[in-house]
């Protein structure tokens, strides 16, 4: 078992390095292009919602950071991985490599980008308006649960895309709507009570919510509740992905 795990990890690491090298080959700015998108999105939204729409939230930049970066990680990861089985079809048919390796490599690639963007934004904001840094101790837990949840969702989408090629179009449509329905640039409390089910039953919001209490507003009790709900979503999505794969594995390989 340990030997198999070491093999999987070496494959994931090799694919991640290959992805990074191929993406930045012959580029001038290289890695900077990857973190430029979240930096620009953060800057524009912080200006619009704080200065133009005048949302009255203390330390709004840090509040936005705690929601926007996890959202970008989730949305980019889902879009990157949805077609990964199809694009890797020749390799999957020719070599004994578990499809999960391709998903994990894409997520690791995106996690590196997430970490770089977070550091580039968090450090200046911390010096400008320092939050309670005690919550940073909880940040690795939030990230670990986030990765498990996104892995499960990615596995479901990648499997579905092979069997139904419209999946990626439906995902893009859902993410465009979900960005506004998910409390990212506004708190859940801004939502009228009769519409809060849109966030309460939103699995992406549940994965993002723990970051509020580990980056923006340290509250151990609220974090415990948020991380418990997030862990439930993460484990449920992973379990659903495993069940779907076991039922459709043969059909996936035939459709590749």
N, C-alpha and C positions, 0 to 999 in steps of 0.2 A: 504493500500500500504506500509506504514511504517512498519506495523507488518510483512508483507510478507518479506520485505527486511531484517528485524531482524532475521527472521527464516532462510533465505538463508545464511546470514552471519554466524550464529551459526553453520549451517551445514558445510559451507566451512571451518571455523576455526577448527571444530572437525575433519574433514577429513584430514586437513593439519597436525594437531598435530599427528594424528594416522599414517600418512605416515612417518613423521619424526621419530617417536618412533620405528616403525617397521623396518625402514632402518638402524638405528644405534644400534638396540638391539644386544647385545653380540659382539659388535665390540670394539677393543681396542682404535683406534684413533677416532672413532665416526664421528662427523661432519667434521673433517679435511679431510676425504677421498673425500667428495663432492667438496671441494674447491681446492683439490690437482690437479685435471685435468686442470682447467683453469690456475693455477699457473705454471704448467709444460709447457703447451702449450705456455703461454706468454713468459716464460723464453727462451725456445728453439727458438721460432720465432724471438724474439728480438735479440738473438745472431746470428742466421743465416742471417737475412736480414740486420742487422746493421754491423756485423763484417765480415761476409763471402761475402755476396753479396754487401755490402757497399752502401746500399741505403742512399742517402744524403738528409735526412730530419731532420731539427732541432728538438731536444728533441724527438727522434724517439720512445723511450719507451712509452712516454705519448700518442703519436700519435697512436701507436699500441693498447694501452689500450682502447682508445676511440672507436676503431672499433672491436677489438677481443672480448671483454666481451659482448657487445650487440649481436654479432653473436653467441656466445656460448649460451647465454640465448635463442635466437630465435630457434636455431637448436635443443638444448636439449628439449625445451618446445614442439616443434612440434613432435619430436620423442617420448616423454613421453606421449603425449595426443592422438596421432593418434589411438591407440588401447584401449583407456580408456573406451569407450562405450561398447566394446566387453568384456573386463575384468570385467566390472561392470554390465554386463547383468542381472545376477540373482537378484541383488539389484534393478535395474531399473524396472524389471518386478514385483517385489514383494512389493515395497514401493513407495509412492508418493513423489519421489525426482526428481527435474528437472535435466536432464543430464548436464546442464550448471554448476551445483554445482561441479561435478567431474572435469570438465575442469578448473574451477576457483581454486579449491583446488590444482591441479597440478601446475598451474601457480604461485600461492602464494608460494608453496613449492620451486619452482625454483627461484622465486624472492628473497627469503631469501638467497639461495645459491649465487645468483648474487651479492647481497649487501655485503655479507661476503667476497667474492673474490675481489670485487671492493675496499673495505676498506683495505684489506691486501696488495693490490698492489698500490693503489693510495697514501696512507700515506707515505710509504718509497720513492716513486718517487717524491712526492711533496717536501720532505726534500732535495732530491738529486738535483733536478732542478725545482724549483717552477714555475708553470705556472700562468697565470692570473686567480685568484680564483673567479673573478666576474661571470664567466660562471657557477659556481656551483649553483648559484641561479636559473638558467634555467634547471638544471639537473632533478628536479622532473617533469617538463613538458615533457621532452624527455622520461622519464620512463613511465609516464602515457599514452602518445600516443603509445609507444612501446607495453604496455600491452594490450591496446585496439586492436591494429593491430594483435598481436599474438593470442589473444582470438578469433578473427574472423577467422584467418587462421586455428587455432586448431579445431574450431567447424566444419569448412568445411571438414577438413581431417578426423576427427573422424566420421562424418556422412558418408563420402565416404567410409571409411574403412569397415563399417558395410555392405554396399551394394556391395562393390568391394574389396575383401580381398588383392588385389595386391597393394593397395594404399601405404602401408608402405614401400614396396620395391621400388616403384617409388620415394617416398619421399627421401629415403636414397641415391638413385642414384642422384637425383636433388641436394641434399645438398652437396654431394661430388664435383659435378661440380660447383655449386654455390659458394663454398668457394673461388675458384680461379678467378671466373668471377666477384665477388663482391669486390669493393675497400675496403679491410679490412687492409691488410698489405702494401698497396700502395695507394697513393692518386688518385682521379679520373683524375687529370691532367696528370698522366702518361699514360693514355689510349689514343691511337691515335684517332683523331676526328671521323674517319669513323667507329670506334667500340664503341663509347661512348653510343650508344643506349643500349648496353648490361647493362650498369649501370643506365642510365637515366630512363629506363623502368623496372628496377629491383625493385620490391616492398620491398624486404628485405634491399636493399641499402638505399631506401628512409626512412625506419624506423631507420636505423643506422646513417644516415648523421647528424641529429641534435646533436648527441653526440660529433661530432668533434668540434662543436662550443660551447659546454657547458663544455667540459673536456679539450680539447687540445688547441684550438685557439678561444678565445672569440671574437665574431663578431656578434653584435646584429642584423644587417641587414641580414647577411647571415643566422643566426639562424632563423629569422622570415620566410625567404623563405623556409628553410629546414623543419621547423616544420609545415608550411602550407601544403607542399607536403606530409609530413609524416602523418598529420592528414587526408588528403584526402585518402591516402592509407588505413589507419586504419579504417575510417568510411565506405569506400567502401567494405573492407573485412568483416566487421561486418554486414553490410547490406546484402551482398551476403550470408553470413552464415545464417542469419535469414530467408531469402527467401528460401534457400535450405532446411532448417529444416522444414519450414511450408509445403513445397511440399512433403518431404520425411519422415516426422515424423512417420506416420503409417507404412510405409515400414520398417523403422529402427526397430521399436518395434517388428514387425513380424519376422525380420531377426535375432534378438538377440537370 
